Amino acid sequence: MAVPLHSLDDLRTLVRTARQRLGLTQAQAAGLIGHTQKWLSDFETGKNDPPTSMSLKLLVLLGIPLTAGSHGPDATAPAPADEREIDLDEGL
């Protein structure tokens, strides 16, 4: 089931939850994407805002699929036909 992200705080919560579910420490997860434990801690607690590239690396590492599409005010409406899932690690 897709989880809508409405803010950077939603992304922080999603990343923290997925990291913990995978049993990764902050140091392990940060090291795998080329950053320090302090950087990831600061991201998860809202003390820094990551560049988009870093957010994407975190999503790939944690196996979180990214779905793109337009979502209007009626969230219960079926997804548009042009909405598609993006395989972030394709070609890496």
Backbone as CSV, one residue per row, in Angstrom:
resi,resn,N_x,N_y,N_z,CA_x,CA_y,CA_z,C_x,C_y,C_z
1,MET,0.838,-1.178,0.000,0.000,0.000,0.000,0.885,1.245,0.000
2,ALA,0.569,2.172,-0.836,1.340,3.410,-0.940,1.044,4.317,0.246
3,VAL,2.083,4.967,0.710,1.955,5.920,1.801,2.219,7.304,1.215
4,PRO,1.224,8.184,1.225,1.454,9.519,0.664,2.384,10.327,1.562
5,LEU,3.267,11.052,0.931,4.164,11.944,1.654,3.703,13.368,1.397
6,HIS,3.370,14.072,2.465,2.887,15.438,2.338,3.918,16.460,2.812
7,SER,4.980,15.960,3.437,5.990,16.871,3.954,7.312,16.130,4.104
8,LEU,8.364,16.889,4.323,9.667,16.299,4.574,9.648,15.500,5.874
9,ASP,8.834,15.928,6.829,8.709,15.168,8.079,8.125,13.787,7.825
10,ASP,7.191,13.666,6.869,6.659,12.355,6.507,7.771,11.469,5.948
11,LEU,8.657,12.055,5.133,9.784,11.305,4.585,10.727,10.869,5.697
12,ARG,10.994,11.758,6.643,11.868,11.419,7.773,11.320,10.216,8.535
13,THR,10.024,10.229,8.812,9.394,9.134,9.544,9.454,7.842,8.746
14,LEU,9.176,7.918,7.457,9.220,6.748,6.587,10.620,6.144,6.564
15,VAL,11.639,6.981,6.416,13.029,6.505,6.381,13.406,5.852,7.707
16,ARG,13.120,6.510,8.808,13.463,5.967,10.127,12.786,4.622,10.357
17,THR,11.500,4.541,10.043,10.747,3.298,10.248,11.294,2.168,9.382
18,ALA,11.569,2.455,8.106,12.094,1.436,7.201,13.489,0.992,7.634
19,ARG,14.327,1.927,8.044,15.679,1.591,8.503,15.620,0.670,9.706
20,GLN,14.775,0.998,10.660,14.640,0.184,11.862,14.060,-1.195,11.538
21,ARG,13.091,-1.230,10.626,12.486,-2.508,10.224,13.529,-3.433,9.614
22,LEU,14.488,-2.852,8.888,15.555,-3.639,8.263,16.674,-3.985,9.241
23,GLY,16.587,-3.452,10.450,17.597,-3.743,11.460,18.916,-3.017,11.243
24,LEU,18.867,-1.897,10.519,20.070,-1.113,10.261,20.201,-0.010,11.298
25,THR,21.403,0.159,11.810,21.660,1.311,12.673,21.810,2.535,11.783
26,GLN,21.775,3.694,12.411,22.008,4.915,11.643,23.391,4.886,11.019
27,ALA,24.382,4.414,11.750,25.753,4.369,11.230,25.842,3.442,10.018
28,GLN,25.188,2.290,10.077,25.228,1.354,8.958,24.552,1.945,7.719
29,ALA,23.342,2.463,7.903,22.589,3.010,6.772,23.319,4.210,6.164
30,ALA,23.811,5.096,7.000,24.518,6.283,6.510,25.782,5.886,5.760
31,GLY,26.512,4.931,6.282,27.734,4.480,5.624,27.466,3.914,4.240
32,LEU,26.341,3.220,4.094,26.000,2.624,2.801,25.665,3.659,1.733
33,ILE,25.318,4.864,2.144,25.040,5.914,1.152,26.101,7.009,1.171
34,GLY,27.192,6.752,1.883,28.320,7.685,1.859,28.206,8.877,2.780
35,HIS,27.486,8.713,3.885,27.366,9.802,4.851,27.646,9.287,6.253
36,THR,27.687,10.206,7.196,27.992,9.853,8.582,26.711,9.566,9.364
37,GLN,26.887,8.909,10.488,25.758,8.640,11.384,25.147,9.951,11.849
38,LYS,25.991,10.945,12.135,25.481,12.248,12.592,24.587,12.872,11.535
39,TRP,24.990,12.792,10.272,24.179,13.356,9.195,22.803,12.702,9.169
40,LEU,22.762,11.350,9.239,21.475,10.657,9.194,20.649,10.961,10.434
41,SER,21.290,11.033,11.582,20.580,11.394,12.807,19.961,12.783,12.676
42,ASP,20.757,13.725,12.166,20.243,15.086,11.982,19.092,15.122,10.977
43,PHE,19.173,14.297,9.931,18.073,14.223,8.964,16.815,13.669,9.627
44,GLU,16.960,12.535,10.323,15.794,11.891,10.929,15.137,12.760,11.998
45,THR,15.897,13.619,12.638,15.334,14.468,13.696,14.984,15.872,13.217
46,GLY,15.146,16.128,11.916,14.731,17.415,11.365,15.737,18.531,11.508
47,LYS,16.983,18.203,11.815,18.002,19.243,11.971,18.666,19.607,10.653
48,ASN,18.461,18.809,9.618,18.968,19.177,8.294,18.004,18.679,7.227
49,ASP,18.063,19.282,6.086,17.254,18.872,4.938,18.203,18.306,3.888
50,PRO,17.970,17.067,3.477,18.891,16.444,2.536,18.677,16.944,1.112
51,PRO,19.735,16.893,0.302,19.521,17.149,-1.115,18.669,16.018,-1.692
52,THR,17.994,16.286,-2.773,17.133,15.276,-3.397,17.899,13.994,-3.683
53,SER,19.127,14.113,-4.160,19.916,12.919,-4.491,20.111,12.037,-3.258
54,MET,20.299,12.639,-2.096,20.490,11.868,-0.879,19.186,11.190,-0.462
55,SER,18.063,11.887,-0.623,16.767,11.271,-0.315,16.533,10.061,-1.201
56,LEU,16.862,10.187,-2.477,16.677,9.067,-3.393,17.583,7.896,-3.029
57,LYS,18.819,8.171,-2.638,19.726,7.099,-2.225,19.170,6.367,-1.008
58,LEU,18.608,7.115,-0.062,18.012,6.487,1.121,16.839,5.594,0.733
59,LEU,15.984,6.072,-0.162,14.831,5.283,-0.596,15.274,3.995,-1.278
60,VAL,16.289,4.072,-2.128,16.808,2.881,-2.805,17.383,1.913,-1.779
61,LEU,18.229,2.411,-0.890,18.854,1.571,0.127,17.813,0.828,0.959
62,LEU,16.763,1.531,1.332,15.756,0.956,2.216,14.667,0.190,1.476
63,GLY,14.756,0.144,0.143,13.788,-0.620,-0.644,12.404,0.008,-0.676
64,ILE,12.365,1.327,-0.595,11.089,2.037,-0.610,10.796,2.461,-2.043
65,PRO,9.745,1.895,-2.668,9.421,2.287,-4.042,8.868,3.711,-4.090
66,LEU,9.151,4.375,-5.179,8.672,5.734,-5.383,7.630,5.707,-6.485
67,THR,6.478,6.244,-6.218,5.416,6.305,-7.215,5.184,7.762,-7.573
68,ALA,5.136,8.024,-8.867,4.915,9.394,-9.326,3.555,9.473,-9.995
69,GLY,2.904,10.582,-9.828,1.612,10.787,-10.465,0.914,11.964,-9.832
70,SER,-0.188,12.361,-10.413,-0.914,13.473,-9.827,-1.961,12.945,-8.869
71,HIS,-2.026,13.601,-7.756,-3.009,13.230,-6.736,-3.785,14.479,-6.377
72,GLY,-5.006,14.502,-6.810,-5.852,15.659,-6.536,-6.459,15.573,-5.163
73,PRO,-7.418,16.427,-4.905,-8.052,16.463,-3.595,-8.821,15.193,-3.269
74,ASP,-9.239,14.435,-4.289,-9.983,13.204,-4.045,-9.028,12.019,-4.029
75,ALA,-8.453,11.743,-2.865,-7.452,10.672,-2.745,-8.050,9.291,-2.944
76,THR,-9.364,9.164,-2.917,-9.982,7.857,-3.094,-10.215,7.530,-4.557
77,ALA,-10.031,8.498,-5.431,-10.229,8.267,-6.866,-9.139,7.341,-7.387
78,PRO,-9.440,6.529,-8.391,-8.408,5.657,-8.952,-7.250,6.476,-9.506
79,ALA,-6.058,5.879,-9.454,-4.865,6.557,-9.957,-4.983,6.777,-11.452
80,PRO,-4.454,7.887,-11.961,-4.495,8.139,-13.399,-3.760,7.046,-14.163
81,ALA,-4.156,6.836,-15.407,-3.556,5.795,-16.235,-2.074,6.040,-16.473
82,ASP,-1.634,7.313,-16.430,-0.229,7.587,-16.702,0.657,7.478,-15.460
83,GLU,0.066,7.173,-14.297,0.859,7.026,-13.083,1.630,5.718,-13.166
84,ARG,2.890,5.773,-12.818,3.692,4.567,-12.890,4.733,4.572,-11.790
85,GLU,5.160,3.382,-11.430,6.185,3.233,-10.419,7.551,3.420,-11.068
86,ILE,8.451,4.054,-10.369,9.789,4.298,-10.884,10.753,3.367,-10.163
87,ASP,11.517,2.582,-10.932,12.522,1.709,-10.346,13.786,2.530,-10.147
88,LEU,14.022,2.968,-8.906,15.110,3.886,-8.632,16.484,3.262,-8.823
89,ASP,16.612,1.942,-8.613,17.942,1.363,-8.738,18.195,0.762,-10.119
90,GLU,17.285,0.971,-11.045,17.491,0.515,-12.393,18.658,1.276,-13.009
91,GLY,19.603,0.553,-13.522,20.753,1.171,-14.163,21.884,1.522,-13.214
92,LEU,21.723,1.230,-11.926,22.825,1.507,-10.985,23.793,0.355,-10.965
